[in-house]
Amino acid sequence: MKKILGAAIANWFRKPENREKAKQTAQKAYDGFQRRRSTTNTKAPPKR
């Protein structure tokens, strides 16, 4: 089952438009993560 799933994902990534779509999605997710991380209050005391 793992081999079939891996092969399906590999075939999907072979298409250039899918690779570009995956890069854009990953970049959006990373940007959101960085934005959430940078907006935290750094002066707040640590939670106990």
C-alpha positions in Angstrom: 0.0 0.0 0.0 2.8 2.4 0.9 4.5 1.7 -2.5 1.3 2.5 -4.4 0.8 5.7 -2.5 4.4 6.7 -3.0 4.2 6.0 -6.7 1.0 8.0 -7.0 2.5 11.0 -5.3 5.7 10.7 -7.4 3.7 10.7 -10.6 1.7 13.7 -9.5 4.9 15.6 -8.8 6.3 14.8 -12.2 4.0 17.3 -13.8 5.6 20.8 -13.7 2.3 22.5 -13.0 1.7 20.3 -9.9 5.3 21.0 -8.7 4.6 24.7 -9.0 1.3 24.4 -7.2 3.0 22.4 -4.3 5.7 25.0 -4.0 3.2 27.8 -3.7 1.1 25.9 -1.2 4.2 25.2 0.9 5.3 28.8 0.7 1.9 30.0 1.9 1.9 27.6 4.8 5.4 28.6 5.8 4.6 32.3 5.5 1.6 31.9 7.7 3.7 30.0 10.3 6.3 32.7 10.3 3.7 35.4 10.6 2.0 33.7 13.6 5.4 33.1 15.2 6.6 36.7 14.8 3.4 38.3 16.1 3.6 36.6 19.5 4.3 38.8 22.5 7.9 38.3 23.3 7.7 40.3 26.5 5.1 38.1 28.1 6.4 35.8 30.9 6.5 32.1 30.1 3.4 30.1 30.9 3.6 27.7 33.8 
